[in-house]
Amino acid sequence: MASHRRPKQPSRARMTLFGATAAAATVAISTQTAQAEPGQSIDEVQEEVDRLYEEVGSATDEYNGAQEREDELQEEVESLQDATARGQQELNDLRSSLGSVASAQYRNGGVDPSVQLFLSSDPDAYLDQASTLDQVSGKQAETLRLIEDRQRTLDQQRDEAGDRLAELEEVRGELEDRKDEIQGKLSDAQDLLNQLTAEEQAQIAAEEAAEAAEAADRASRDGGRAVLDGTGSSYGEAALSAAAGKIGSPYVWGATGPSSFDCSGLTSWAFSQAGVSLPRTSQAQAGMGTALGMSELAPGDLVFYYSDLHHVGIYAGNGQIIHSPRPGSSVEYLGVDVMPFQYGVRVG
């Protein structure tokens, strides 16, 4: 989630303000409503909204990471539960087979020592007695040992499943916390935007429309590749082509396509179309290759912004990126230097 207003100073990116009103109906009302100070200028309101959106961007990346962990844990729990069910059935079958032997021996006037072992309250101790082992047939002893092994494995799987379920509940609580935090900050930003006059909002809208038109025009020159741009990977160029087909798709935090995206949702979806699986969060995606400076970027490279790397886009050539900015906006072209650039990464 990020700015797309050109900074007044190179070290400070400006956030897009107009258009966030479209997200107002989708966010919860914060208990602490943001209020503009009396006499606060439009630039000062913008600065405060910038801060809120940056915080939302960081919280969104945390939310995405927790959501990815939730999915992993859910798969682990289901796998353990399936294995436990199969193990219990196998154990039941083994016990049933020995039970049948005991019944037959009882009808014939006695119970074999191996079956006594099965019925013992302490089979481990029983089996440790060498004199008893001598009386147990090889096949029956093997079955008894197998029962003990299966029971230990079953107990371990149940303990592990319990641990994963507890962690899953903790992660789900974290997801709710991040969701509440995001919704609260978006509501605060909306409250500030609502205090701008219609004339001020129209001014912002006109500036953003002009900037978006310029960015799209620059990205389209020479087929999206500047003469000085280097050659990227084939995976990156395929991902870039996929992302370009999503220009205008709405930003939705936590969304991974195909009709709506957040920033890392767009990049992970685009690279999946090229046959490459990326991690879910922008911070994790930042570790997928060697860091590149701005002058080394080629079309299809991932580009990361802000000190905590909470925003990512795809370099499109001609000094532009494709990214999904924030609620109320849509996938767009933007100048590569508009936000606080950190580095690029070439995948593949």
N, C-alpha and C positions, 0 to 999 in steps of 0.2 A: 504494500500500500504506500503511495508516495505522492509527492508533489508533481505538478506539471506546470509551474509558472517559473519563468526564467529568473534566477536570483538577481537581486540588486547588487550583491557582492558575490564574488566567485565562491566564497566559503559557505554561503547561506542559500539553500534552496527555498523557493516559495511554493506553498501548497495551492492547489486548485480549490476555489471556493464555490463558484457557481456550479450548479448541477447536483450538489450534495443534497439539495432540497428534495430531490426525487427519492432519497433514501429515508426520509423522515418517517414515513409510515411503517418502515420495517424495523425500527429500533425502539427499544424500551425507553421510557422517560426516566432520566437519572434523578436520584433523590436530591442531588446537589446541582441545581441548574446553573450553567455558566451565564454570567452577566457581563456585558461590556461596561467598562467604567464610564462615568459621565464625561463627555467631551472626547472620548477615545476616537482616534482617526481610523479610517478604513485600513491603513497599513498596520496599525496596532492590532486591530481585530484580526487581520490576516495572520499576523505573527502568532497570536494565541491559537487560532485554528490550525496553523502549521504544527504547533507543538502537540495539539491534541491528536492530529492525524498521524504524526510520527509515533506517538505512544500507541495508537491503535495498530499501526503497522507491526510494531514489536510484539504486541499482545496477540495479533493474528498469527504470527509465525509460531509463537508458543502454542496457540490453539491447534494449529495444523500439526505440530509435533506430537501433541498429546493425542490428537485424533488418529494419527498414524500408529502410535503405540497402542491405542485402544483396539485398533483393527488386528494388530499383531497378537495381542493378548487373547482376543476373542478366538482367533484361529488356534492358538496354543491350547486354550481351555477345551475347545471342541475336540481337538486331536487327543488330548489326555482323557477326556470323558469317553471317547470312542474306544481308546485302548483299554481303559478300565472295564468297560462293558464286555469287551471281547475276552479280557483276562478273567473276569468273573465267570463267564460262561465256560471257559476252558477249565477253570478250577472246579466248577460244579460238575462238569463231565468226568473229571478225574476222580472226584470224591464218589460220584455215582458208580463208577466202575469198581472201586474198592468196596463200596457198600453191597454191590451185587455178589462179590466174592464172599463177603462175610455172611450174607444170607444163605448162600449155598453151603458153606462150611458148617453153619449152625444146624442146618437141616440134616447134615451128614454126621452130626454128633460132636462137633468141636470147632474151635476158631483157631486158624493158623496164627502163629506168632506175628507174622507180618501185618495181619489185620488187627491184632491186639495193639500193635504199634500205632496203627492209624487211629485207633480209638483212645489211645493214651492221652492224658491231659498234658503231658510234656514229651512230645515226640522227639525233640532234639536230644534230650537226655537219654531217651530210650535207644535212639540210633547210635549214640556214642558208646554204648555197651557192646563190646566186641562179641561177647558170647551170644547176644541177641542177633547181631548181624549174621552170625553163622547160621541162624535158624531161618533167616528170611531169604526167600528165593530171589534170584537176581532180578527178575522182571518186576516183582512186587516192590523190592527195595528201590529200584529205579523210579517206579511210579510214586512212591512215598517222597523220595527226594524231590521229584518234579513238583509235587503238591506244595512242598515247603518253599521251593524257589518261586513258584507262581504266587504264593501268598505274600512273600516278601516284596516281590515286584509290584503286586497289586496295592499293597500298603503304601509303597513309595509313590506310586502314581496318584493315589488319592491325596497324599500329603502335598504333592507338587501341584495338583489341580486346585487344592484349597488355597495354596499360596498365590497362584495365578489369579484366582477369583478375587482374592483380597486386593491384589494389585490393580486388577481391572476396576474394582469399585473406587479405589483411590484416584485412578486416572479419570474416571467418569466425573468424579467430584471436581477435579482440576479443570476439566472441560467446561463444566457449568460456571466455575469461577471466571475463567477467561472469557466465556460468552457474556457474562454479566458485565465484566470490565469493558469489553469492546462496545457493547450496546450503550453503556453509560457514557463513554467518551464520545461516541458518535452523536448521542443525544445532546451532550454539552456543546459539541461543535455546531450542531444544527441550531441550538438556541442562540448562539452568537451570530450565525448567518442570518437568522430571522430578524435580527436587530438592524441589519443594513437596509437602507432605503431602496426603493425600486430602482432609482436612478443609479445607485452604487452597484446594485446587482447587474443592471444592464451594462454598466461600464466593464465590469469583470467579465461578463459573458462575451462581450465584443472582443476584449483582449485575448481571451482563451480561444475563441473561434479563429482569430487571425493567426495565433500561434500554431493551432492544430493544422490549419490550411498550409502554412509555411512548412511544417514538419512533413506532412504528407507529400508535398511537392518535392522537397529535397530527397525524400526516400525513394521517390519514383524515378528520379533522374538516372539515366544509364541502367535502367532495370534494377535499381536499388543498390548498385555497387559503384562506389567512387573509383576513379582511376587509381588513386593511391591506396585503396583498401587492399589488404593482402588476401590470400586464398585460405579459406577456412576448411573445416572438415565437411565431408559429404553428409554426415549425420546432421551437423549444424545447419547446413543449407536446406536440407529437407525439412528440418524443424522450423526454420524461418518461413519457408513456403506455407507450412501448415498454419503457423501463427498469423501470417498475413491474410489468410482466408477467414480469420476470426475478427478482423477489424470491425468495430461497432458492437461486438458482443458485450453484454453488461458485466460489470464487476459485481461479484457476490462473495463476501469473505467466506472462506472454507470451501469454495466451489472449484472443481477440477474439470469442468467441461461436461459435455461438448458444447453447451449453449451459454454457459456463464463461467467466469473464472475469477480467482484472486491472482495475485502476481505469480506466485510459485505454482499455482494450479495451471496457469497458462503455459509456463515453461515445461512443466512435467508432462502436460498433455501433448504439447507440440513435439517434444522429443519422443514420446511414445509412438507418435505417428511415423517417426523415422526409425522405429525399432529399438530405441534406447530407453531403458528404465532409469529415471532420475529419482532421488529421494524427494519426499513431499515438501520439505521446508526449504526456503531460500538459503538459510545458513548451512544446511547439509549439502545443498547443490553447489555451494561455493567451494567445497572440497573435492569436486569431481575432476579437477585437472590443475595444471600449472597456472599460476597467476600471470595475467597479461596486463601491461600498461595500456593506456588509451590509444597510443600510437600503434600498438601491435594488433588491435582488434580487426577481425575479418567478419563478414556476414555469417551469422549463425552462432557466433560466440555468445555465451551467457555474460551478462553485465550486472555487477552488484553495487548496491548503494547503501550509504549510511554506515556509521562505525560498527553497528551490530549486524550488518548485512541482512536487514529485514526486508529489503526490496530487491527484486531481480527482473530483468528484461532480456530481450534477445537483440543483439546488434543487427541492424538492417542495412548497413552501409550508408555512405554519405553523411556520416556524423549523426545518424538517427538510431533509435531503438524502437522495438515494439514491446509494449508492456500493458498490463491491466492495473490502472492506478489506485482506485479507491471507490467506496460506495457512491452511487449516483453518477458514476462515469462509465466509460466503456473502453475496450481494447483500442489502443491508438498508437500512432507514431509520436515520438518525442525526441528532442535533441539529447544526445548522449551526455552532454555536460550540464544539463539543467539541474540535476540533483547531485548530492555529494557523492561523486564517483569514488569507488574503492579499487576495484580491479575487474578484469574479465577472466573468463575460463573457456578454453576450447575443449569440447567433448568429442572424443573419438579421434 
